[in-house]
Amino acid sequence: MKSRLFPFNALLAFLFVSQPGHATTVEKPKVTEPSVAAPAAPANPQVATQAATGAAVTGVTRAFDEPTYKRLSEGGIPVVLVFSDSRDPIWQKQAQLLSVIFREIEFAKIQSFQIDLVANHQVANQFNVSSPGTILIMKDGIERVRSTKMTGADPMRKMLRLQSAL
């Protein structure tokens, strides 16, 4: 008996659904595109965007400004000085890492300056720096930490964490 009713029930269901006014419509589920928030803008206004494209990075932080540096150092605020030379391959590796690190939430508010060794050799001499890829952490106008040619992301992060401990 079941075998006879099954086709009859299927026929009734078909007729009921196919009748005008009784047709049920199946709505597609609404799919919203996932939204990915852009990374927060770094505190340093002149961060170059070339790192994302793989091009040579020329600036990872704002250019050195003597009055601003003096104001920060007199206020007891640690300042990171990054010495660069766009022709140096070590600096190119370091620049790509720093451009990413300075955008991370933990490091975005670090006060930092980039000093081009070619254009500002007198400023570099003032800090006794002759090698691109040198990073200094200064506090109260005194050098507290110096790193030369560091290209590892984790060691850089550890070194930059020291500035908050000063």
C-alpha positions in Angstrom: 0.0 0.0 0.0 2.8 2.4 0.7 4.2 2.0 -2.7 1.0 3.3 -4.3 0.7 6.3 -1.9 4.2 7.5 -2.4 3.8 8.5 -6.1 0.4 10.0 -5.3 1.8 12.1 -2.4 4.7 13.2 -4.6 2.2 14.2 -7.3 0.1 16.2 -4.8 3.2 18.0 -3.6 4.2 18.8 -7.1 0.8 20.2 -8.0 0.5 22.2 -4.8 4.0 23.8 -5.3 3.5 24.5 -9.0 0.0 26.2 -8.6 0.1 30.0 -9.1 -0.1 31.7 -5.7 1.0 28.6 -3.9 4.5 28.5 -5.2 7.1 28.7 -2.6 10.1 30.7 -3.4 13.5 29.8 -2.1 15.5 32.9 -1.3 19.2 32.8 -1.6 20.9 33.3 1.7 22.4 36.8 1.9 26.1 36.6 2.1 27.9 39.6 3.2 31.5 40.1 2.3 33.9 39.9 5.2 35.2 43.3 6.1 38.9 43.5 7.0 39.8 46.7 8.8 42.9 48.4 7.4 45.8 48.5 9.9 45.8 51.6 12.1 47.8 54.4 10.7 51.2 54.6 12.3 52.0 57.5 14.6 54.8 58.3 12.3 53.3 60.3 9.4 55.9 59.7 6.6 55.8 55.9 6.5 56.5 54.8 3.0 54.0 52.3 1.4 56.5 50.7 -1.0 57.1 47.8 1.4 53.7 46.3 0.5 54.5 46.4 -3.2 58.0 45.0 -2.8 59.6 48.1 -4.1 62.6 49.7 -2.5 61.6 51.3 0.8 62.9 54.8 1.2 61.2 55.9 4.4 60.0 53.9 7.4 59.4 56.8 9.8 59.4 60.6 9.8 62.5 62.5 8.7 64.8 63.7 11.5 63.7 67.1 12.9 66.2 68.6 15.4 63.6 70.8 17.3 61.1 68.0 17.7 63.9 65.6 18.7 65.2 68.0 21.4 61.6 68.6 22.7 61.0 64.9 23.0 64.4 64.1 24.6 64.1 67.0 27.1 60.7 65.6 28.0 62.2 62.3 29.0 60.5 60.4 26.1 62.5 57.6 24.5 63.3 58.2 20.9 64.3 55.6 18.2 66.8 56.9 15.6 67.1 54.9 12.4 70.1 55.6 10.2 69.5 54.8 6.5 71.1 54.7 3.1 68.9 53.6 0.2 71.9 52.0 -1.6 72.8 49.6 1.2 71.3 46.1 0.9 71.2 45.6 4.7 69.2 48.8 5.1 66.8 47.6 2.4 66.1 44.4 4.4 65.9 46.4 7.6 63.6 49.0 6.1 61.1 46.4 5.0 60.9 44.9 8.4 60.7 48.2 10.2 57.9 49.5 8.0 55.9 46.5 9.1 57.0 46.6 12.8 56.2 50.3 13.2 52.6 49.6 12.0 52.0 47.0 14.7 49.8 48.1 17.5 52.6 47.5 20.1 55.1 49.8 18.3 52.9 52.3 16.4 53.3 55.0 19.1 57.0 54.9 19.3 58.6 58.2 18.7 61.1 57.7 15.9 63.1 59.5 13.3 64.9 58.3 10.1 68.2 59.9 9.3 69.6 59.5 5.8 73.4 59.1 6.1 74.1 60.7 2.7 71.9 63.7 3.1 72.5 64.3 6.8 76.0 63.1 7.5 76.6 65.9 10.0 73.6 64.6 12.1 75.0 61.1 11.8 78.4 62.3 13.0 76.7 64.0 16.0 75.5 60.5 17.1 78.8 58.8 16.1 77.1 56.7 13.4 78.8 55.9 10.1 77.0 52.7 9.1 73.5 52.4 7.6 71.3 50.1 9.4 72.2 51.5 12.8 69.4 51.9 15.3 69.8 54.0 18.4 67.4 54.3 21.3 67.9 57.6 23.1 66.4 58.9 26.3 67.2 62.2 27.9 69.6 62.9 25.1 71.7 59.9 26.1 72.2 56.8 24.0 70.7 53.8 25.8 70.8 51.1 23.2 72.7 50.7 19.9 72.2 48.1 17.2 74.0 47.8 13.9 72.8 45.8 10.9 70.1 43.9 12.7 67.9 42.2 10.1 65.8 39.8 12.2 62.2 40.7 13.0 62.1 39.2 16.4 65.4 40.7 17.6 64.2 44.1 16.3 61.0 43.8 18.3 62.8 42.8 21.4 65.2 45.8 21.0 62.2 48.2 20.4 60.5 46.8 23.5 63.5 48.0 25.5 62.5 51.6 24.8 59.3 51.2 26.8 61.4 49.8 29.7 63.6 52.9 29.8 
